Amino acid sequence: MFNKIFKQNIKDYKAKDLMIKHVITLSPQENLWKTQNMMSRYNIKKIVIVKEAKKHPIGIMSLKDIIKFVISDKTYRDLREIPICEAMIRNLIIANKNSAIADCAKTMTENNVSSLIIVNEDDDDNNSLAGIITTTDFANFFSDNCVGLTSVENYMSQPVFTISIKEKVSTAAQIMLEKKVSRLVVIDDDNNQNNSVGIISESDLSRTVPAFKSRTVRMVYEHIGLLFSSKSKPNFIIEPSFIRIEDIMTPNAVPIDKDADLAEAAKLMIRRHVSGLPVIDNADQQPIGITSKSDIVKALTDLA
């Protein structure tokens, strides 16, 4: 049934058909400031770390990895002082460019990753970087080829994790890391209504990373604290008081109904440049789940 939906048999689609060939790379000696800056400049969430000589992948850095490192780092170093090799993920999940896309999707789902490094398998260029496949690539593929296949409800993630708009940005980061999620629904809990007012994602959090690790911002914050006898600094991080959830969240996130076509959800994510959507039940319009690009990869794995 699934194969009939495609313009060609699903087994004929290979990693090389979906992968991004022009991959942004850095060497392990570069610093986290450059990593975060390049992610922002190219609007990407992953950078592959390579040995310059043969472009062999030796690590990968994601937005989540940077956030996790910044929260756990106990030193007073600026981002420019932290080499990538300290924070990068070395245990790479790899596939070769002739792997079937169904196998690639299964590998990503089983390893709970949002990208797959693709390597060459030619005798003279073995294991050199060929490209990268991300959940965005699978969402594009699904939206074009899988209309009418399944509904959002069948593949949405539950429960919905929320955070008050009054909470600290660092609290949002901690919840995401602890719950292993990439986004939280932001609620306004005034008058005990708990109304949804937006979504905060790891992409939103990444914009605050330079402020967290900036020596200049930290010094200003600490001196203000001394002048006004504020509470003692947190144990794990200095958080500039001007960073608020409401300033960096995505307000009025576009929801999708639980009965909607999953291919339509994929198309909406691509069009809106987001990686997840709140799922609502038309009965009360309250979020009952989240559908993400990772859920779409899982759907492709199950249905192929």
MARLO-679821 format. One record per residue (C-alpha): residue number from 1; residue in one letter; x, y negated, z. Coordinates in pm, 1 decimal. Layout:
BEGIN
tordo->NUM | dofi->a | px->X | py->Y | pz->Z
...
This chain:
BEGIN
tordo->1 | dofi->m | px->0.0 | py->0.0 | pz->0.0
tordo->2 | dofi->f | px->271.9 | py->-244.9 | pz->98.9
tordo->3 | dofi->n | px->474.7 | py->-191.2 | pz->-218.3
tordo->4 | dofi->k | px->175.6 | py->-278.5 | pz->-437.6
tordo->5 | dofi->i | px->172.5 | py->-632.4 | pz->-302.6
tordo->6 | dofi->f | px->520.9 | py->-705.7 | pz->-433.6
tordo->7 | dofi->k | px->609.0 | py->-798.9 | pz->-789.9
tordo->8 | dofi->q | px->859.3 | py->-512.7 | pz->-774.6
tordo->9 | dofi->n | px->913.8 | py->-219.5 | pz->-542.8
tordo->10 | dofi->i | px->1032.1 | py->-331.1 | pz->-200.2
tordo->11 | dofi->k | px->1322.1 | py->-87.0 | pz->-221.7
tordo->12 | dofi->d | px->1459.1 | py->-288.3 | pz->-513.5
tordo->13 | dofi->y | px->1503.7 | py->-602.4 | pz->-300.8
tordo->14 | dofi->k | px->1855.3 | py->-626.2 | pz->-161.4
tordo->15 | dofi->a | px->2022.0 | py->-853.0 | pz->91.2
tordo->16 | dofi->k | px->2195.2 | py->-1036.9 | pz->-192.3
tordo->17 | dofi->d | px->1851.2 | py->-1137.2 | pz->-327.9
tordo->18 | dofi->l | px->1753.8 | py->-1322.7 | pz->-9.2
tordo->19 | dofi->m | px->2081.9 | py->-1433.0 | pz->146.4
tordo->20 | dofi->i | px->2217.4 | py->-1787.0 | pz->153.2
tordo->21 | dofi->k | px->2544.9 | py->-1770.9 | pz->-35.8
tordo->22 | dofi->h | px->2689.2 | py->-2109.0 | pz->59.2
tordo->23 | dofi->v | px->2742.8 | py->-2053.8 | pz->430.5
tordo->24 | dofi->i | px->2865.4 | py->-2328.9 | pz->661.7
tordo->25 | dofi->t | px->3170.6 | py->-2194.6 | pz->841.9
tordo->26 | dofi->l | px->3424.7 | py->-2311.0 | pz->1098.3
tordo->27 | dofi->s | px->3746.2 | py->-2172.7 | pz->1240.7
tordo->28 | dofi->p | px->3760.8 | py->-2057.7 | pz->1605.6
tordo->29 | dofi->q | px->4002.2 | py->-2342.4 | pz->1686.1
tordo->30 | dofi->e | px->3741.6 | py->-2612.2 | pz->1612.0
tordo->31 | dofi->n | px->3541.8 | py->-2760.9 | pz->1900.4
tordo->32 | dofi->l | px->3178.3 | py->-2751.9 | pz->2011.6
tordo->33 | dofi->w | px->3126.1 | py->-3119.3 | pz->1927.1
tordo->34 | dofi->k | px->3200.9 | py->-3047.9 | pz->1560.9
tordo->35 | dofi->t | px->2980.4 | py->-2737.9 | pz->1572.5
tordo->36 | dofi->q | px->2681.9 | py->-2927.9 | pz->1709.8
tordo->37 | dofi->n | px->2745.8 | py->-3219.1 | pz->1472.7
tordo->38 | dofi->m | px->2751.6 | py->-2993.6 | pz->1165.4
tordo->39 | dofi->m | px->2434.5 | py->-2814.2 | pz->1273.0
tordo->40 | dofi->s | px->2262.2 | py->-3150.3 | pz->1301.4
tordo->41 | dofi->r | px->2402.2 | py->-3280.4 | pz->971.4
tordo->42 | dofi->y | px->2303.4 | py->-2974.7 | pz->766.7
tordo->43 | dofi->n | px->1984.8 | py->-2900.8 | pz->964.2
tordo->44 | dofi->i | px->2091.9 | py->-2545.1 | pz->1044.9
tordo->45 | dofi->k | px->2090.4 | py->-2334.1 | pz->1361.3
tordo->46 | dofi->k | px->2380.0 | py->-2098.1 | pz->1289.0
tordo->47 | dofi->i | px->2744.0 | py->-2140.8 | pz->1194.0
tordo->48 | dofi->v | px->2964.9 | py->-1843.7 | pz->1106.5
tordo->49 | dofi->i | px->3314.6 | py->-1843.6 | pz->1253.4
tordo->50 | dofi->v | px->3577.6 | py->-1708.8 | pz->1014.5
tordo->51 | dofi->k | px->3945.7 | py->-1640.4 | pz->972.8
tordo->52 | dofi->e | px->4041.4 | py->-1907.0 | pz->721.2
tordo->53 | dofi->a | px->4270.7 | py->-1689.4 | pz->509.8
tordo->54 | dofi->k | px->4016.6 | py->-1434.6 | pz->383.7
tordo->55 | dofi->k | px->3689.1 | py->-1573.1 | pz->514.9
tordo->56 | dofi->h | px->3638.6 | py->-1266.1 | pz->732.6
tordo->57 | dofi->p | px->3362.0 | py->-1332.8 | pz->988.2
tordo->58 | dofi->i | px->3482.6 | py->-1297.5 | pz->1346.8
tordo->59 | dofi->g | px->3203.9 | py->-1473.0 | pz->1535.2
tordo->60 | dofi->i | px->2884.5 | py->-1676.1 | pz->1516.1
tordo->61 | dofi->m | px->2750.8 | py->-1981.3 | pz->1699.1
tordo->62 | dofi->s | px->2383.3 | py->-2070.1 | pz->1735.0
tordo->63 | dofi->l | px->2200.5 | py->-2359.8 | pz->1896.4
tordo->64 | dofi->k | px->2102.1 | py->-2127.4 | pz->2179.1
tordo->65 | dofi->d | px->2465.2 | py->-2024.8 | pz->2233.7
tordo->66 | dofi->i | px->2571.4 | py->-2388.3 | pz->2268.3
tordo->67 | dofi->i | px->2290.4 | py->-2465.0 | pz->2512.9
tordo->68 | dofi->k | px->2370.5 | py->-2153.8 | pz->2717.3
tordo->69 | dofi->f | px->2739.3 | py->-2238.9 | pz->2734.4
tordo->70 | dofi->v | px->2679.4 | py->-2601.8 | pz->2831.3
tordo->71 | dofi->i | px->2451.2 | py->-2496.7 | pz->3117.3
tordo->72 | dofi->s | px->2693.3 | py->-2234.7 | pz->3249.0
tordo->73 | dofi->d | px->3017.6 | py->-2430.5 | pz->3205.6
tordo->74 | dofi->k | px->3138.6 | py->-2561.2 | pz->3542.0
tordo->75 | dofi->t | px->3419.7 | py->-2778.1 | pz->3405.1
tordo->76 | dofi->y | px->3411.4 | py->-3151.8 | pz->3335.9
tordo->77 | dofi->r | px->3526.7 | py->-3109.0 | pz->2977.2
tordo->78 | dofi->d | px->3378.1 | py->-3306.8 | pz->2691.9
tordo->79 | dofi->l | px->3238.4 | py->-3110.8 | pz->2393.5
tordo->80 | dofi->r | px->3547.4 | py->-3213.5 | pz->2196.4
tordo->81 | dofi->e | px->3763.8 | py->-3033.6 | pz->2450.8
tordo->82 | dofi->i | px->3586.1 | py->-2696.8 | pz->2431.0
tordo->83 | dofi->p | px->3707.2 | py->-2465.5 | pz->2150.5
tordo->84 | dofi->i | px->3455.1 | py->-2255.2 | pz->1965.1
tordo->85 | dofi->c | px->3642.1 | py->-1936.0 | pz->2056.6
tordo->86 | dofi->e | px->3530.0 | py->-1980.1 | pz->2419.4
tordo->87 | dofi->a | px->3160.5 | py->-1987.6 | pz->2338.6
tordo->88 | dofi->m | px->3111.9 | py->-1792.5 | pz->2014.4
tordo->89 | dofi->i | px->2942.0 | py->-1453.8 | pz->1996.0
tordo->90 | dofi->r | px->3194.1 | py->-1191.1 | pz->1890.9
tordo->91 | dofi->n | px->2965.0 | py->-888.4 | pz->1871.5
tordo->92 | dofi->l | px->2846.4 | py->-946.0 | pz->1516.0
tordo->93 | dofi->i | px->2543.6 | py->-784.4 | pz->1354.2
tordo->94 | dofi->i | px->2646.5 | py->-723.8 | pz->992.5
tordo->95 | dofi->a | px->2502.6 | py->-572.5 | pz->674.2
tordo->96 | dofi->n | px->2648.9 | py->-541.7 | pz->327.8
tordo->97 | dofi->k | px->2504.7 | py->-733.9 | pz->35.7
tordo->98 | dofi->n | px->2349.6 | py->-424.4 | pz->-123.6
tordo->99 | dofi->s | px->2150.0 | py->-325.8 | pz->185.2
tordo->100 | dofi->a | px->1772.2 | py->-304.2 | pz->137.3
tordo->101 | dofi->i | px->1590.4 | py->-602.1 | pz->287.5
tordo->102 | dofi->a | px->1362.9 | py->-368.3 | pz->484.3
tordo->103 | dofi->d | px->1674.1 | py->-226.7 | pz->651.2
tordo->104 | dofi->c | px->1801.7 | py->-579.4 | pz->718.1
tordo->105 | dofi->a | px->1471.8 | py->-675.5 | pz->880.6
tordo->106 | dofi->k | px->1481.8 | py->-359.7 | pz->1094.9
tordo->107 | dofi->t | px->1839.3 | py->-432.8 | pz->1205.0
tordo->108 | dofi->m | px->1747.8 | py->-788.5 | pz->1308.2
tordo->109 | dofi->t | px->1441.4 | py->-671.6 | pz->1500.5
tordo->110 | dofi->e | px->1619.9 | py->-388.1 | pz->1681.2
tordo->111 | dofi->n | px->1907.5 | py->-615.9 | pz->1783.5
tordo->112 | dofi->n | px->1680.4 | py->-910.7 | pz->1868.4
tordo->113 | dofi->v | px->1875.5 | py->-1155.3 | pz->1649.9
tordo->114 | dofi->s | px->1754.6 | py->-1428.3 | pz->1416.5
tordo->115 | dofi->s | px->2027.5 | py->-1394.1 | pz->1156.3
tordo->116 | dofi->l | px->2231.2 | py->-1128.5 | pz->983.0
tordo->117 | dofi->i | px->2580.7 | py->-1182.3 | pz->845.0
tordo->118 | dofi->i | px->2616.9 | py->-1032.4 | pz->497.3
tordo->119 | dofi->v | px->2956.7 | py->-907.0 | pz->380.4
tordo->120 | dofi->n | px->3104.5 | py->-786.2 | pz->53.9
tordo->121 | dofi->e | px->3189.3 | py->-419.9 | pz->14.0
tordo->122 | dofi->d | px->3417.0 | py->-442.3 | pz->-289.3
tordo->123 | dofi->d | px->3746.0 | py->-258.6 | pz->-258.8
tordo->124 | dofi->d | px->3955.5 | py->-572.3 | pz->-306.5
tordo->125 | dofi->d | px->3740.1 | py->-797.3 | pz->-83.9
tordo->126 | dofi->n | px->3607.6 | py->-560.9 | pz->181.7
tordo->127 | dofi->n | px->3414.6 | py->-719.8 | pz->470.4
tordo->128 | dofi->s | px->3466.9 | py->-1077.4 | pz->351.9
tordo->129 | dofi->l | px->3174.6 | py->-1315.3 | pz->403.7
tordo->130 | dofi->a | px->2915.7 | py->-1296.2 | pz->125.7
tordo->131 | dofi->g | px->2626.5 | py->-1484.6 | pz->286.6
tordo->132 | dofi->i | px->2376.8 | py->-1497.7 | pz->570.5
tordo->133 | dofi->i | px->2009.8 | py->-1403.1 | pz->603.7
tordo->134 | dofi->t | px->1797.4 | py->-1579.0 | pz->863.8
tordo->135 | dofi->t | px->1439.8 | py->-1553.4 | pz->980.5
tordo->136 | dofi->t | px->1366.6 | py->-1854.7 | pz->758.5
tordo->137 | dofi->d | px->1464.9 | py->-1654.7 | pz->450.4
tordo->138 | dofi->f | px->1231.1 | py->-1374.0 | pz->553.8
tordo->139 | dofi->a | px->950.5 | py->-1624.2 | pz->623.5
tordo->140 | dofi->n | px->992.5 | py->-1763.5 | pz->270.4
tordo->141 | dofi->f | px->983.1 | py->-1412.9 | pz->128.1
tordo->142 | dofi->f | px->677.0 | py->-1314.3 | pz->332.8
tordo->143 | dofi->s | px->480.4 | py->-1629.2 | pz->246.4
tordo->144 | dofi->d | px->534.0 | py->-1572.4 | pz->-126.8
tordo->145 | dofi->n | px->478.6 | py->-1197.6 | pz->-141.7
tordo->146 | dofi->c | px->259.0 | py->-1079.2 | pz->144.0
tordo->147 | dofi->v | px->-67.0 | py->-1275.3 | pz->123.7
tordo->148 | dofi->g | px->-359.2 | py->-1078.4 | pz->264.9
tordo->149 | dofi->l | px->-143.1 | py->-817.9 | pz->434.8
tordo->150 | dofi->t | px->-202.4 | py->-883.4 | pz->805.4
tordo->151 | dofi->s | px->-327.4 | py->-1144.7 | pz->1051.1
tordo->152 | dofi->v | px->-148.1 | py->-1370.6 | pz->1298.0
tordo->153 | dofi->e | px->-311.5 | py->-1193.2 | pz->1593.3
tordo->154 | dofi->n | px->-140.8 | py->-864.3 | pz->1506.8
tordo->155 | dofi->y | px->207.4 | py->-1013.3 | pz->1539.2
tordo->156 | dofi->m | px->187.9 | py->-1310.1 | pz->1774.0
tordo->157 | dofi->s | px->402.0 | py->-1312.7 | pz->2088.9
tordo->158 | dofi->q | px->245.8 | py->-1321.7 | pz->2433.8
tordo->159 | dofi->p | px->232.4 | py->-1454.9 | pz->2699.8
tordo->160 | dofi->v | px->262.5 | py->-1825.6 | pz->2627.0
tordo->161 | dofi->f | px->530.6 | py->-1987.5 | pz->2842.8
tordo->162 | dofi->t | px->456.5 | py->-2345.1 | pz->2939.5
tordo->163 | dofi->i | px->631.7 | py->-2636.0 | pz->3106.4
tordo->164 | dofi->s | px->500.8 | py->-2959.3 | pz->3251.5
tordo->165 | dofi->i | px->582.8 | py->-3276.0 | pz->3060.8
tordo->166 | dofi->k | px->715.2 | py->-3412.2 | pz->3392.6
tordo->167 | dofi->e | px->985.9 | py->-3145.8 | pz->3429.7
tordo->168 | dofi->k | px->1356.3 | py->-3192.5 | pz->3353.6
tordo->169 | dofi->v | px->1501.0 | py->-3100.0 | pz->3016.9
tordo->170 | dofi->s | px->1749.6 | py->-2869.8 | pz->3191.5
tordo->171 | dofi->t | px->1457.1 | py->-2681.7 | pz->3346.3
tordo->172 | dofi->a | px->1316.7 | py->-2618.9 | pz->2998.3
tordo->173 | dofi->a | px->1654.7 | py->-2482.9 | pz->2888.5
tordo->174 | dofi->q | px->1673.9 | py->-2250.9 | pz->3190.2
tordo->175 | dofi->i | px->1323.4 | py->-2113.6 | pz->3130.2
tordo->176 | dofi->m | px->1400.9 | py->-2042.1 | pz->2763.6
tordo->177 | dofi->l | px->1717.9 | py->-1856.6 | pz->2854.1
tordo->178 | dofi->e | px->1557.3 | py->-1659.3 | pz->3137.2
tordo->179 | dofi->k | px->1247.3 | py->-1563.5 | pz->2935.2
tordo->180 | dofi->k | px->1448.2 | py->-1512.2 | pz->2615.0
tordo->181 | dofi->v | px->1221.6 | py->-1740.2 | pz->2412.0
tordo->182 | dofi->s | px->1301.7 | py->-2025.4 | pz->2173.8
tordo->183 | dofi->r | px->1011.5 | py->-2257.8 | pz->2251.6
tordo->184 | dofi->l | px->772.9 | py->-2361.3 | pz->2528.8
tordo->185 | dofi->v | px->428.5 | py->-2517.8 | pz->2513.2
tordo->186 | dofi->v | px->437.1 | py->-2854.5 | pz->2691.8
tordo->187 | dofi->i | px->137.5 | py->-2931.9 | pz->2910.0
tordo->188 | dofi->d | px->13.3 | py->-3248.5 | pz->3077.0
tordo->189 | dofi->d | px->-100.9 | py->-3132.2 | pz->3419.8
tordo->190 | dofi->d | px->-258.2 | py->-3460.9 | pz->3529.3
tordo->191 | dofi->n | px->-602.5 | py->-3404.0 | pz->3682.0
tordo->192 | dofi->n | px->-531.4 | py->-3027.2 | pz->3671.1
tordo->193 | dofi->q | px->-642.3 | py->-3010.8 | pz->3307.9
tordo->194 | dofi->n | px->-324.8 | py->-2842.5 | pz->3176.7
tordo->195 | dofi->n | px->-383.0 | py->-2980.3 | pz->2828.1
tordo->196 | dofi->s | px->-130.3 | py->-2883.3 | pz->2561.2
tordo->197 | dofi->v | px->49.5 | py->-3191.6 | pz->2430.5
tordo->198 | dofi->g | px->329.9 | py->-3040.8 | pz->2224.2
tordo->199 | dofi->i | px->611.0 | py->-2787.6 | pz->2193.4
tordo->200 | dofi->i | px->972.9 | py->-2810.4 | pz->2301.0
tordo->201 | dofi->s | px->1215.7 | py->-2584.6 | pz->2115.2
tordo->202 | dofi->e | px->1584.7 | py->-2499.5 | pz->2123.2
tordo->203 | dofi->s | px->1628.8 | py->-2738.4 | pz->1828.7
tordo->204 | dofi->d | px->1484.6 | py->-3020.2 | pz->2040.1
tordo->205 | dofi->l | px->1714.3 | py->-2929.1 | pz->2330.3
tordo->206 | dofi->s | px->2022.4 | py->-2923.6 | pz->2108.1
tordo->207 | dofi->r | px->1993.5 | py->-3298.5 | pz->2053.2
tordo->208 | dofi->t | px->2057.8 | py->-3353.7 | pz->2424.7
tordo->209 | dofi->v | px->2373.6 | py->-3140.6 | pz->2445.5
tordo->210 | dofi->p | px->2622.3 | py->-3425.3 | pz->2374.1
tordo->211 | dofi->a | px->2471.2 | py->-3628.4 | pz->2658.8
tordo->212 | dofi->f | px->2500.9 | py->-3337.9 | pz->2902.1
tordo->213 | dofi->k | px->2873.1 | py->-3295.8 | pz->2832.7
tordo->214 | dofi->s | px->2968.8 | py->-3656.2 | pz->2761.4
tordo->215 | dofi->r | px->3230.0 | py->-3781.7 | pz->3006.7
tordo->216 | dofi->t | px->3110.2 | py->-4140.3 | pz->2955.7
tordo->217 | dofi->v | px->2745.6 | py->-4061.0 | pz->3028.5
tordo->218 | dofi->r | px->2845.6 | py->-3846.4 | pz->3325.8
tordo->219 | dofi->m | px->3055.2 | py->-4124.5 | pz->3479.1
tordo->220 | dofi->v | px->2776.6 | py->-4379.5 | pz->3438.0
tordo->221 | dofi->y | px->2524.2 | py->-4141.0 | pz->3590.8
tordo->222 | dofi->e | px->2747.8 | py->-4058.1 | pz->3887.5
tordo->223 | dofi->h | px->2825.4 | py->-4424.1 | pz->3959.2
tordo->224 | dofi->i | px->2456.6 | py->-4517.1 | pz->3950.0
tordo->225 | dofi->g | px->2396.8 | py->-4234.7 | pz->4194.9
tordo->226 | dofi->l | px->2658.6 | py->-4371.6 | pz->4432.7
tordo->227 | dofi->l | px->2523.4 | py->-4726.2 | pz->4410.4
tordo->228 | dofi->f | px->2164.9 | py->-4631.8 | pz->4480.5
tordo->229 | dofi->s | px->2227.0 | py->-4336.0 | pz->4714.2
tordo->230 | dofi->s | px->2037.4 | py->-4093.1 | pz->4493.9
tordo->231 | dofi->k | px->2006.4 | py->-3725.4 | pz->4568.7
tordo->232 | dofi->s | px->2314.5 | py->-3511.5 | pz->4533.3
tordo->233 | dofi->k | px->2390.9 | py->-3387.6 | pz->4185.5
tordo->234 | dofi->p | px->2252.4 | py->-3049.3 | pz->4073.9
tordo->235 | dofi->n | px->2472.4 | py->-2745.9 | pz->4129.0
tordo->236 | dofi->f | px->2498.1 | py->-2642.0 | pz->3767.2
tordo->237 | dofi->i | px->2478.9 | py->-2954.0 | pz->3553.6
tordo->238 | dofi->i | px->2476.8 | py->-3333.2 | pz->3554.3
tordo->239 | dofi->e | px->2156.4 | py->-3439.3 | pz->3379.2
tordo->240 | dofi->p | px->2124.9 | py->-3798.2 | pz->3255.9
tordo->241 | dofi->s | px->1800.8 | py->-3932.1 | pz->3398.3
tordo->242 | dofi->f | px->1695.9 | py->-4098.2 | pz->3074.6
tordo->243 | dofi->i | px->1642.1 | py->-3766.1 | pz->2895.6
tordo->244 | dofi->r | px->1276.7 | py->-3665.9 | pz->2924.5
tordo->245 | dofi->i | px->1079.7 | py->-3380.7 | pz->2774.5
tordo->246 | dofi->e | px->825.1 | py->-3617.6 | pz->2623.3
tordo->247 | dofi->d | px->1103.2 | py->-3797.9 | pz->2433.3
tordo->248 | dofi->i | px->1242.4 | py->-3490.7 | pz->2256.3
tordo->249 | dofi->m | px->945.8 | py->-3252.0 | pz->2223.6
tordo->250 | dofi->t | px->742.5 | py->-3206.0 | pz->1906.0
tordo->251 | dofi->p | px->410.1 | py->-3373.8 | pz->1992.8
tordo->252 | dofi->n | px->74.2 | py->-3247.7 | pz->1869.1
tordo->253 | dofi->a | px->218.6 | py->-2925.6 | pz->1729.5
tordo->254 | dofi->v | px->2.4 | py->-2786.8 | pz->1450.5
tordo->255 | dofi->p | px->-177.9 | py->-2474.0 | pz->1579.0
tordo->256 | dofi->i | px->-296.7 | py->-2177.9 | pz->1378.6
tordo->257 | dofi->d | px->-599.8 | py->-1958.2 | pz->1443.8
tordo->258 | dofi->k | px->-540.8 | py->-1600.5 | pz->1556.9
tordo->259 | dofi->d | px->-744.7 | py->-1470.6 | pz->1262.8
tordo->260 | dofi->a | px->-539.0 | py->-1657.4 | pz->1002.7
tordo->261 | dofi->d | px->-328.0 | py->-1475.6 | pz->745.8
tordo->262 | dofi->l | px->29.1 | py->-1423.9 | pz->870.3
tordo->263 | dofi->a | px->155.8 | py->-1526.2 | pz->525.0
tordo->264 | dofi->e | px->-24.2 | py->-1859.8 | pz->571.2
tordo->265 | dofi->a | px->147.7 | py->-1901.4 | pz->909.2
tordo->266 | dofi->a | px->484.2 | py->-1835.9 | pz->740.6
tordo->267 | dofi->k | px->404.7 | py->-2094.1 | pz->473.2
tordo->268 | dofi->l | px->303.1 | py->-2350.6 | pz->735.7
tordo->269 | dofi->m | px->628.3 | py->-2299.5 | pz->928.6
tordo->270 | dofi->i | px->832.5 | py->-2352.2 | pz->613.7
tordo->271 | dofi->r | px->635.2 | py->-2661.4 | pz->512.9
tordo->272 | dofi->r | px->654.2 | py->-2816.9 | pz->860.8
tordo->273 | dofi->h | px->1020.5 | py->-2719.5 | pz->915.1
tordo->274 | dofi->v | px->941.0 | py->-2540.8 | pz->1242.5
tordo->275 | dofi->s | px->1021.4 | py->-2190.0 | pz->1361.2
tordo->276 | dofi->g | px->703.0 | py->-2126.8 | pz->1560.6
tordo->277 | dofi->l | px->336.8 | py->-2223.4 | pz->1590.1
tordo->278 | dofi->p | px->97.5 | py->-2211.9 | pz->1885.2
tordo->279 | dofi->v | px->-181.7 | py->-1961.3 | pz->1823.9
tordo->280 | dofi->i | px->-531.9 | py->-2060.5 | pz->1930.3
tordo->281 | dofi->d | px->-867.3 | py->-1891.7 | pz->1968.0
tordo->282 | dofi->n | px->-1133.0 | py->-2100.7 | pz->1796.7
tordo->283 | dofi->a | px->-1363.5 | py->-2045.7 | pz->2092.5
tordo->284 | dofi->d | px->-1177.9 | py->-2276.3 | pz->2334.8
tordo->285 | dofi->q | px->-886.0 | py->-2415.6 | pz->2129.6
tordo->286 | dofi->q | px->-637.5 | py->-2317.5 | pz->2403.4
tordo->287 | dofi->p | px->-303.5 | py->-2156.0 | pz->2308.3
tordo->288 | dofi->i | px->-317.3 | py->-1778.7 | pz->2353.9
tordo->289 | dofi->g | px->15.6 | py->-1693.9 | pz->2193.5
tordo->290 | dofi->i | px->302.8 | py->-1806.1 | pz->1973.1
tordo->291 | dofi->t | px->377.9 | py->-1685.3 | pz->1622.9
tordo->292 | dofi->s | px->734.7 | py->-1726.8 | pz->1506.9
tordo->293 | dofi->k | px->961.2 | py->-1640.7 | pz->1216.8
tordo->294 | dofi->s | px->1095.8 | py->-1351.9 | pz->1424.7
tordo->295 | dofi->d | px->741.9 | py->-1210.4 | pz->1443.5
tordo->296 | dofi->i | px->729.0 | py->-1224.9 | pz->1064.1
tordo->297 | dofi->v | px->1051.1 | py->-1024.5 | pz->1040.7
tordo->298 | dofi->k | px->896.1 | py->-765.2 | pz->1273.3
tordo->299 | dofi->a | px->586.9 | py->-748.7 | pz->1052.5
tordo->300 | dofi->l | px->803.8 | py->-681.9 | pz->749.4
tordo->301 | dofi->t | px->984.2 | py->-407.3 | pz->942.6
tordo->302 | dofi->d | px->660.9 | py->-236.9 | pz->1052.7
tordo->303 | dofi->l | px->477.5 | py->-260.7 | pz->724.1
tordo->304 | dofi->a | px->759.6 | py->-168.3 | pz->488.7
